[in-house]
């Protein structure tokens, strides 16, 4: 009887420990990053329900999950740059733009995965603009793009701002670093190395799916955020905390 009781107690203890581990794992999965309520009003491929940035060593992993198949929809080709459309999955951050090679305090630094079949700004990526590829962009508000709208910051003619080595030559604050986006079912992830991972771990972030449009006159502003599909936080407050 004593042995039976001991074994019974041991079994219960193991079961409870297992349940505790499962609960902790579930709770961690639930609380990491930003959880968003799915919306039937948003196209499923852009309907964000989870946004996260995690770090391991000097690598940051940018993650977005949507209700449908991530990356399944791309813009249609128009045959010209002016007025063309860019689809994007974006992580706006509180990281200073100087961390990736732009001027300090020049705007909101955002990491983006984009597709745009009408132009190629991917010198390090073989697929051209139509294939999903990565950018760093610096964003600022510009009423020319619409009330409360954002744009990729323009470089005035003759100006020589500090730029990353992989700047693709467009007159805007954009970088084409060539990091490879990986789509798997509902999820999109990109692994990005940093010299100082601490600046990422201390950052806030958000998640956005959006369309951008090249100005019809290809002039200042060159690239406006024309249609926001969804903001993970609901208000672009950048509340996300990096998991490390």
PyMOL commands that set and color helices and strands:
alter all, ss='L'
color gray80, all
select helices_A, chain A and resi 2-31+44-46+97-100+143-145+197-201
alter helices_A, ss='H'
color red, helices_A
select strands_A, chain A and resi 34-35+48-56+59-66+85-92+108-115+133-141+150-152+174-175+181-184+187-193+204-205+208-214+223-231+240-241
alter strands_A, ss='S'
color yellow, strands_A
deselect
rebuild
show_as cartoon
